Amino acid sequence: MKTITKFITPAIVASLALIAAVPAAAEHHKAAPTKEHKMSSKGHVDANPKALGAMFTLPMDEEIHMLNMIQLKDKAEYPEGSEFANKGWTGAQAYAEYRRHAGPIVARLGGNTHYTGVPQLTLIGPEDDKWDSIFIIYYPNVTVLQALFEDPEYQKHAFHRKAGVADSRLIRMVPAPVPAVK
């Protein structure tokens, strides 16, 4: 229980929903055209404490892959008084700044992004579900993911993510064997 309590501190919960990726993807976000997005009544930006607790009931020592789906704000929303509040950044610029700092920390801890994509069309699912970026990050185990969120350098830059992200999904996955076709 001590580990769960430590993991669900406000700074970590605020940081959890989107992790870093490769610098090239961040460059894409800097240049991405502004899109009209249907905003859900409540965007999912922060972690669900119940899901965080459930993560600790799953195996802790196996490799995990985190599926990230990100929808960016048209205009970044920084807290009043922040040095970034009056820069006029887009959500894409704020998120690119987040990734620029978080990516090297993920790599230092042993994680890496092994897929980054820009969605073009939803063939199955709601037509108005729009994502700006989808990527998968590998972590050797949950302890590495936890170390990321506890890293002081990461915590120092995580507010850029919250400023730029309108909605997101973060889904823990583990490798599964592909069933044989008979």
C-alpha positions as a printed NumPy array, in Angstrom:
array([[  0.   ,   0.   ,   0.   ],
       [  2.92 ,   2.355,   0.708],
       [  4.05 ,   2.038,  -2.933],
       [  0.565,   2.857,  -4.217],
       [  0.272,   5.9  ,  -1.938],
       [  3.687,   7.112,  -3.009],
       [  2.765,   6.592,  -6.676],
       [ -0.46 ,   8.544,  -6.44 ],
       [  0.98 ,  11.872,  -5.31 ],
       [ -0.595,  14.874,  -7.027],
       [  2.48 ,  15.598,  -9.147],
       [  2.607,  12.027, -10.4  ],
       [ -1.123,  11.799, -11.086],
       [ -0.925,  15.044, -13.041],
       [  2.002,  13.656, -15.02 ],
       [  0.854,  10.116, -15.712],
       [ -1.27 ,  10.267, -18.806],
       [  1.367,  10.953, -21.468],
       [  4.946,   9.935, -21.534],
       [  7.654,  11.021, -23.911],
       [  8.527,   9.833, -27.376],
       [ 11.123,  10.425, -30.028],
       [ 12.235,  13.965, -30.919],
       [ 11.135,  13.503, -34.547],
       [  7.547,  13.086, -33.394],
       [  7.85 ,  16.243, -31.329],
       [  9.037,  18.041, -34.454],
       [  5.897,  16.839, -36.229],
       [  3.758,  18.404, -33.508],
       [  5.518,  21.764, -33.864],
       [  4.55 ,  21.91 , -37.516],
       [  1.171,  20.165, -37.37 ],
       [ -1.733,  22.223, -38.657],
       [ -4.405,  23.189, -36.162],
       [ -7.384,  20.842, -36.361],
       [-10.926,  21.253, -35.162],
       [-11.562,  18.738, -32.385],
       [-14.757,  17.652, -30.816],
       [-14.076,  18.036, -27.13 ],
       [-15.627,  15.518, -24.829],
       [-17.363,  17.131, -21.877],
       [-14.38 ,  16.117, -19.833],
       [-11.045,  15.386, -21.432],
       [ -8.937,  12.698, -19.857],
       [ -5.596,  14.268, -19.011],
       [ -4.81 ,  13.053, -15.498],
       [ -4.521,   9.464, -14.343],
       [ -7.422,   7.612, -12.8  ],
       [ -6.355,   6.777,  -9.203],
       [ -8.413,   3.544,  -9.255],
       [ -6.578,   2.371, -12.399],
       [ -3.227,   3.287, -10.859],
       [ -4.042,   1.14 ,  -7.849],
       [ -5.102,  -1.707, -10.124],
       [ -1.775,  -1.504, -11.954],
       [ -0.101,  -2.756,  -8.782],
       [ -2.252,  -5.876,  -8.755],
       [ -0.77 ,  -6.856, -12.129],
       [  2.695,  -8.411, -12.517],
       [  5.361,  -5.814, -11.708],
       [  8.415,  -7.469, -13.237],
       [  7.234,  -8.091, -16.816],
       [  7.861,  -5.739, -19.71 ],
       [  5.043,  -3.353, -20.474],
       [  4.09 ,  -1.305, -23.495],
       [  2.066,   1.848, -22.973],
       [ -0.3  ,   2.821, -25.79 ],
       [ -0.644,   6.61 , -25.839],
       [ -3.366,   8.441, -27.764],
       [ -3.121,  12.226, -27.634],
       [ -5.509,  15.002, -28.658],
       [ -3.994,  18.469, -28.402],
       [ -5.576,  21.767, -27.456],
       [ -5.679,  24.448, -30.119],
       [ -4.12 ,  26.876, -27.612],
       [ -1.961,  25.817, -24.676],
       [ -3.372,  26.64 , -21.244],
       [ -0.639,  27.452, -18.742],
       [ -1.377,  28.533, -15.18 ],
       [ -1.636,  32.283, -14.595],
       [  1.794,  33.639, -13.694],
       [  3.703,  30.848, -15.464],
       [  6.588,  32.075, -17.598],
       [  4.818,  30.297, -20.49 ],
       [  1.342,  31.801, -19.919],
       [  1.84 ,  34.709, -22.322],
       [  3.877,  32.963, -25.033],
       [  0.802,  32.252, -27.137],
       [  1.822,  28.641, -27.699],
       [ -0.419,  26.084, -29.317],
       [ -1.119,  22.797, -27.573],
       [  1.252,  21.2  , -30.106],
       [  4.082,  23.528, -29.065],
       [  3.503,  22.849, -25.357],
       [  3.374,  19.096, -25.943],
       [  6.522,  19.193, -28.085],
       [  8.293,  20.978, -25.22 ],
       [  7.118,  18.252, -22.831],
       [  8.377,  15.494, -25.141],
       [ 11.698,  17.256, -25.704],
       [ 12.425,  16.998, -21.98 ],
       [ 10.699,  13.695, -21.152],
       [ 12.135,  11.653, -24.039],
       [ 15.735,  11.613, -22.771],
       [ 14.537,  10.732, -19.266],
       [ 12.553,   7.753, -20.589],
       [ 15.661,   6.609, -22.501],
       [ 17.947,   7.067, -19.483],
       [ 15.657,   4.797, -17.444],
       [ 15.633,   2.055, -20.112],
       [ 12.413,   2.785, -21.977],
       [ 11.986,   3.638, -25.633],
       [  9.348,   4.576, -28.138],
       [  8.937,   1.789, -30.649],
       [  6.036,   3.16 , -32.656],
       [  4.822,   6.676, -33.427],
       [  2.016,   7.427, -35.852],
       [ -0.164,  10.263, -37.045],
       [ -3.763,   9.065, -37.427],
       [ -5.362,   9.758, -40.814],
       [ -8.793,   8.139, -40.769],
       [-10.929,   6.116, -38.354],
       [-12.366,   3.105, -40.188],
       [-14.04 ,   1.567, -37.142],
       [-15.182,   3.793, -34.32 ],
       [-16.685,   7.24 , -33.855],
       [-15.972,   9.515, -36.817],
       [-15.494,  12.482, -34.529],
       [-12.816,  10.742, -32.441],
       [ -9.725,  12.679, -33.511],
       [ -6.215,  11.961, -32.232],
       [ -3.157,  14.016, -33.124],
       [ -0.626,  11.377, -32.169],
       [ -0.564,   7.714, -31.226],
       [  2.564,   6.049, -29.946],
       [  3.726,   3.038, -27.964],
       [  6.473,   3.216, -25.373],
       [  8.291,   0.147, -24.041],
       [  9.319,  -0.069, -20.364],
       [ 11.284,  -3.021, -18.957],
       [  8.843,  -3.131, -16.011],
       [  6.437,  -1.039, -13.921],
       [  9.251,   0.042, -11.604],
       [ 10.872,   1.919, -14.505],
       [  7.579,   3.652, -15.288],
       [  7.212,   4.588, -11.617],
       [ 10.8  ,   5.899, -11.581],
       [  9.93 ,   8.149, -14.517],
       [  7.109,   9.845, -12.646],
       [  9.199,  10.211,  -9.509],
       [ 12.156,  11.693, -11.412],
       [ 12.614,  15.339, -10.323],
       [ 13.658,  16.407, -13.828],
       [ 10.515,  14.826, -15.285],
       [  8.289,  16.47 , -12.686],
       [  9.853,  19.829, -13.519],
       [  8.577,  19.649, -17.129],
       [  5.339,  17.611, -16.848],
       [  3.217,  20.771, -16.64 ],
       [  3.81 ,  21.308, -20.382],
       [  1.836,  18.133, -21.043],
       [ -1.123,  19.322, -19.02 ],
       [ -0.99 ,  22.713, -20.757],
       [ -1.093,  21.168, -24.244],
       [ -3.25 ,  18.031, -24.   ],
       [ -7.028,  18.241, -24.429],
       [ -7.724,  14.514, -24.145],
       [ -5.675,  11.348, -23.978],
       [ -5.66 ,   7.618, -23.409],
       [ -2.892,   5.633, -21.754],
       [ -3.319,   1.864, -21.948],
       [ -0.98 ,  -0.668, -20.373],
       [ -0.276,  -3.653, -22.616],
       [  1.888,  -6.745, -22.43 ],
       [  3.109,  -8.873, -25.34 ],
       [  0.713, -11.655, -26.232],
       [  1.342, -14.65 , -28.468],
       [ -0.353, -14.501, -31.827],
       [ -2.779, -17.422, -32.061],
       [ -2.012, -19.938, -34.762],
       [ -4.453, -20.034, -37.663],
       [ -5.847, -23.526, -38.272]])
